[in-house]
Amino acid sequence: MRINNNISAMNAHRILNVNNTTAAKSLEKLSSGKRINKAADDAAGMAISEKMRAQINGLKIASRNTLDGVSMVQTAEGAMAEVTAMLQRMRELAVQAANGTMTESDRSAVQDEINQLTSEINRIGNGTEYNTRKILRGNEGPNSNTTVHRMSTGEPAAYVSKIAFANDSDVKNLGNLASKNLSIWIDGEEKVVNLNRLNGSDAATKDVLLESINNALGESAKAIYTKDNTIEIRTTSIGGSSQIEITGSAANIIFDNTAGANYTATGKAENANNKSKGSFYFEALPQVKSTLTIGSEKIEFYDSSKEPYIGSNRGIDIYDSENSQYKSISDIVKEIEENIQIDGIKLLQDTDVPSRLKIEAEEVGFKGNLIYLEGTPKEFLTNLQIGSNSGQGFRLEIGDIRSLNLRISSDNPDGNPGVKGASYVAIANVTDGISANRIEYALDISSEEKASAAITVIDNAILKVTAERSKLGATQNRLEHTIQNLDNTAENLTASLSRIEDVDMALEMANFTKFNVLQQAGVSMLAQANQQPQAILKLLG
């Protein structure tokens, strides 16, 4: 018998400590309800569960983001519903004005209401906000750039071609045209003008030529005779292009490339010169980081009040640091004129309209370059984060429903509403809906013919708004399904997370009871082990 080391007591003590530790862990799990309370409980399970928790939290926020997106869509669609109602009222007024029983004073009263409704449409377009963001102005989106009117004073991005006459006389001596045809290419489609009516030795009136051209163009373009002795061909499609080709010789026609389109003269067409001139203007202050390309020169706009320009293009600052305010459009146009030099092109600020930049060829024969702005104009663009990870966004687009974009008003009294016979009034009578300044020109319904044509213009506007509303309705339905999917995914991931880190209370309670009994038994056995050496005292007695 040995007394220096009580092995039985040591063994009982060790096992008692193990049971105490296990019972303490079991008590911790029971009190927290979690199987994993620290990394030591399950290192791999802890790593997996934290990744899942990040996904679940992200999905919950994404669901809220999507709900916010639905609210934005509903706000926009509700405003568009009221615009549709006003357009329907404008159509009623146009139908009324087209009636032959109306007097001039009657139509004047109808015109007044159309002016007010047009201004109100502008107010809704300029004033509708969601969380202080204007959502119906088109160009307010963070990814959207400024619209540019390309090489023309008319419809944005629509090309204008001209056939000019030396004077106001009739066209004489068209020459011996091999095919007796004039080919006009509109958006890649050939429109053939039959010139058989035009005898090479006799005088052919401009009216005859104009009639022949319009018969060939159909609905794709329109030719008109202007005051500057020019037959003007304007494409009706946005972004259209035009090309004129004369086949034969001694054709006494001059080509004026006012639109910047590419013209081709084959054979020996007399005085067939290629020129490039025209102008463009900004509808609003250029957006930061938008780019304007003129020929080979790329101009990028930046705001020095926020950050310096660090790009590789020609930087144009839209902020006036000396006066601590944003520059006017006229100042920016002047700065472009003074700082940008392009071979073969003159950039000039229009003396009559300072906000307009004129482009002129330095020499006859210059072919001209396309002028454009990168980006998607006329659309409000924003990104909805509808997923828990980077790159899981949704691009929400809301169109511009202001009267200019609907073509029920114009910033130019000579603007083209896009419908034959329709026109705008000569005096500005429409506001932007925010200020009291009358800066736009409403549809003219002062005659039966103009009112009748205005009906079609308004019909086109209604179609445009309803198409936008339809798109928003489809978007809302999509986002509502997105919310359901996000919530379902979050629920399933939460169930998976629970299986990893939550404790099974019944099983753990059984374990705790077992270790609690073992703990009490261990204390009792340790006491017994400590009593065993007492038997040695009897030997000593």
Secondary structure, DSSP 4 states (H G I P E B T S, - for coil): ---S--HHHHHHHHHHHHHHHHHHHHHHHHHH-BS-SSGGG-HHHHHHHHHHHHHHHHHHHHHHHHHHHHHHHHHHHHHHHHHHHHHHHHHHHHHHHTSTT--HHHHHHHHHHHHHHHHHHHHHHHH-EETTEE-SSSTTSTT----B--SSSSSTT--EEEEE-SSSS-B------SSSEEEEEETTEEEEEE-TTS-TTS-B-HHHHHHHHHHHHTTSEEEEEETTTEEEEEESSTT--EEEEE-SB----EEE-TT----EE-SB-TT-----EEEEEBSSPPPTT-EEEETTEEEEEE-TTT----SSSEEEE-EETTTTEEPPHHHHHHHHHHH--BTTEEEEE-SSSTTEEEEEESSTT-----EEESS-TTEEEEEEE-SSSTT-EEEEEEE--SHHHHTSEESSTT---SSTT--B-SS--EE-SSSS-EEEEEBP-SSHHHHHHHHHHHHHHHHHHHHHHHHHHHHHHHHHHHHHHHHHHHHHHHHHHHHHHB--HHHHHHHHHHHHHHHHHHHHHHHHHHHGGGGHHHHH-
